[in-house]
């Protein structure tokens, strides 16, 4: 497995991972990431990917992927929390997704480690939000030194049940 910068040709594998989240939520309501109420169309996912990729090219984010045998098996990015020239442009927001067949194999750890290393050149602080039911992810973030700074009650509503979100930060 290698970690590298994202490129436009990664879209297909990343879109597949995004769509797989909807399958996971349908099978397991305690899946640890939030999703839209309706699966987004390809155009919407393509625009989302293009925006993050563009931000990485113009220096406003760090966007890495984990690749195995020519396929993306995970991606991680830190993007500016606010517009680039604001008083909050020193804050980045981390997001990560690993293909379900590769979870618990160290892919997420390697992606976060490298993404945070590169983020030190762009950001002073990295924040994230994680569903409170995602205990494994919370432990992973804490191993990297992320600290909890708050709980957002009833952040998501899934199958009639509310799920809180844990907000975390890391001073780089």
N, C-alpha and C positions, 0 to 999 in steps of 0.2 A: 504494500500500500504506500502511496506517496501523497503528500500534501502539496498543493500548488494553488496558484491564483486561478480564480474562476475565469472561464472564457465563454463566448457566445454558444459554442457547440455543446455546452453542458446543460442547456435548457431542457432537453428531452428527459434526461435522467432526473433532474431536479423536479420537473413537473410530475414525473411518476411518483417520486417520494411525497410530494405535496398531496397528490390524489390518494395515495395509500393511507394518509392520515384519516381520510374520511371513511375508508374501509375499517380501520382500526377503531375509530369512535363508534361505528355501527356495531362492531362485535364486542367492544369492551368500553363501557361508559366511564370507566375510571382511567382511560387513556390520558396521559399527562400533558397534552397540549390542547390549546383551544383552536377551534375551527369556525369558519363561517357557518351559518345555518344551512346554506345551500352550497353545494360544491361549485367553486368558481369555474367559469368557462376558460378555455385555453387562451383566449385573447387577454383576459384579466391576469392570468398567471404569467403570460408572456410579458405584459406591461410591467408587472411587479418585478420580475427577473431583470428586465432591461433597465429599469430605474436603479436597482441596486448595482448592477454591473457598471452603469454609467457613472454612478457615484464613486465606485472604486477606481475608475479610470481618471476621474477628475480630482482624486485625492481626498474625497470626503467620506470614504469608508474603506475598510479592509474586508475583502471577500475571498475566502479560500474554500477549496473543495478537497475531499479525500477521494482518491481514485484507486481503483483496483481493476486490473485487466481491462483498461480502457473505458470503465464505467464509473460514474460518480456514485459513491456510496454514502456521502454525507457532505454537508456544507455548513459553513459558519461565517457569520459576518458581524462586524461592528460598524454601525453607521451613525452619523451625527444625529443627535437628539433634536436639534433645531436647525434653523437656517445657518449656513456656514459662517456668516459674519455677525452672529449674535453673541450676547454675553453667555450663552449656553453652548457655544460651539466647542467647548473643551470636553463636553460630555458625549460619550458614545453609548449606543444601545446594542447589546449582544443578542444574537439569535442563532440557534443551531438546530439542525435536523439531521438525523442519521437514519439511513435505510433500516427498516425493522430487522432484517436478517443480519445486520452488522452491529446491532446494539450489544452492549456488554462485552465488546471485544477490544476496547481501547481506542476506537475511532474517535469518539467524542472527546476524550481526554487529549489526544494528539491535535485535533482540530482547535480546541480551545487554547491549548498551550501556545501553538504557533500564532493563532489570531491575536491573542493578548500580547505576545512578544512584538508583533508588528504594530499593534495599536498603541504601544507606548510612544511611538513617534508622532502620533496624531491626536491622542486624547490624554486627559489627566485622570478622568474617571470613566468607568464603564458600569452601566446599569443594566438590569434585566428584570423581567417579571416572569414568574413561573407558577403554574397552577399548584395550589397547596397539596393536591393529591399526588403530585409527581415527586415523591420522596427521594427517589434515586437521583433525579436531576439536582434537587436541592443539596444533597450530600456531595455531588460532584462539584457544584459551584462553591460550596464551602471549602472543599479541599484546595481550591484555587485561591482562597482567601476572601471570597465574596461574603459580605455581611448583610444580614437582614435589616432593613430600615422601616418596614411597615407591611401591613396586611391590608389588602383591598377586599372588603367583604362582598360577597355575592358578585364577583367579577364576571363569572360565566354562569349560564343556566343551561343545563344539559338534562334532557329527559325529565324535566320538572324539578330538578334538584340544583341548588346553588353551589358553586365552587368558588372558594376564595383564591386570591392571587397573592403570592409572596413577592415583595419587591426587594431587590438586593443591589448592592453596589460594591465596586472594588476601586480603591484609589491606586492608580498605577505609579 
